[in-house]
Amino acid sequence: MKVIFMGTPDFSVGTLEALVEAGHEVVLAVTQPDKPKGRGKEMQFTPVKEAALKHDIPVFQPKKVRDEDCMEELRKYNADIMVVIAFGQILPQEILDMTPYGCVNVHASLLPKYRGAAPIQWSIIDGEKVTGVTTMQMDAGLDTGDMLLKTEVKIEKDETGGSLHDKLAEAGAKLCVETLKALEEKTVIPVKQGETTTAYAKMLDKKLGNIDWNIDAVSIERLIRGLNPWPSAYTMWNGKVMKIWAAEVVEESTKEEPGTIVKVEKEAFTVQTGDLQLKILELQIPGKKRMDAGAFLRGYQIKEMTKLGD
């Protein structure tokens, strides 16, 4: 098929590569404009742009896909289908209807669960045991189109937002290739989405990572994993931001206030939460790299009954 590919971050790259490998003619890669990054404010290409240039695929970076000149540019390519994965702009109906096979989206959840911008992280934060990828025929709503194919991915006990991102990116790439084959062969029957049983997977922000020690240890541990590597869970210690990268639930409790360090050992320290305790295993303080709690405790004094989060 002649494909216009629309995507921006790392999550999209595997699918672009898989389409090329499967023999599809990717005639154009549409991605967000370059952004300045770092202290030097040098313009940085999006991951999709970098991948497209490696394959000599033309790149188009419209500020607004709704503009008429953008529509005209897309029409020039006479594509059979558009594949959209984490592109970053809402597509108007005119684009959705532009190609014979319409627009197929690769979404990182088992729809209708976790519609929205951050399904990967929210599935961990909410304690799901299984997630996956869905391909769907896009419509004007947000992740509400008819479902085409699905594939499940197990969420492991130590799964992080980063590890699950990579698994789902790989699963999504394979599923997209299968979906295009099924559409060409007319072997796929679109299925309407029912009502979702989960909250909208809203975009992540840094405030979400501020640990509320009044909630239970199980929920905090899931938050830590879900927000690893970005935006990360954190608490305040000695007036500094302490990022928490790994922890484990301890099935014990004291009468101390939530946020109180109740035990300091050689390789870890334990914090009382609203229910049960949390043993801190890996952390980071400003100006330092990530380190295990043992390394931190060898360099810094931390006392029992210290209160975190103040």
Secondary structure, DSSP 8 states (H G I E B T S, - for coil): -EEEEEE-SHHHHHHHHHHHHTT-EEEEEE----EEETTTTEEE--HHHHHHHHTT--EE--S-TTSHHHHHHHHTT--SEEEEES-SS---HHHHTSSTT-EEEEESSSTTTT-BS-HHHHHHHTT-SEEEEEEEE--SSSS-SEEEEEEEEE--TT--HHHHHHHHHHHHHHHHHHHHHHHHTT----B-----SS--B----GGGGB--TTSBHHHHHHHHHHTTTTT-EEEEETTEEEEEEEEEEES---SS-TTBEEEE-SS-EEEE-SBSEEEEEEEE-TTS--EEHHHHHHHS---TT-BS--
